[in-house]
Amino acid sequence: MAHHPAYNSGMQHGCTSYVLNHWVDIFEKCRLDIYFAGHEHIYERTWPIRQNRIDGDGVVYVITGSAGARYREPGKEWWTAVSDTGYCYIIVDVTWSRLTVTAYNLDGKIIDKFTLSKR
């Protein structure tokens, strides 16, 4: 988890080149499953990405930066699985073999839900 996202379709900031250029290779070598970030005031989840392409063995990147400042409009890029505007929160359920993330808007409606199994 860190402040700046790697992949980001948000209209305000976009992708963070420093994270892309210095950290993504390390995430992939370490077989990181998921990377949480904020900075852009949107909710966005990527498809699993490895070597700058969608790959089932890649890293899922999640932006949960909708708190604080006014929320912003997300875009839609090749990596975007789900994006949403507005304030939201997530609940992460962790067991020995899986991690389930559920994102809710402030009305309690589910805007995204996904599960990652231990590799």
Secondary structure, DSSP 8 states (H G I E B T S, - for coil): --SS-SS---SSS---HHHHHHTHHHHHHTT--EEEE-SSSSEEEE--EETTEE-TTSBEEEEE--SSS--------TTEEEEE-S-EEEEEEE-SSEEEEEEEETTS-EEEEEEEE--
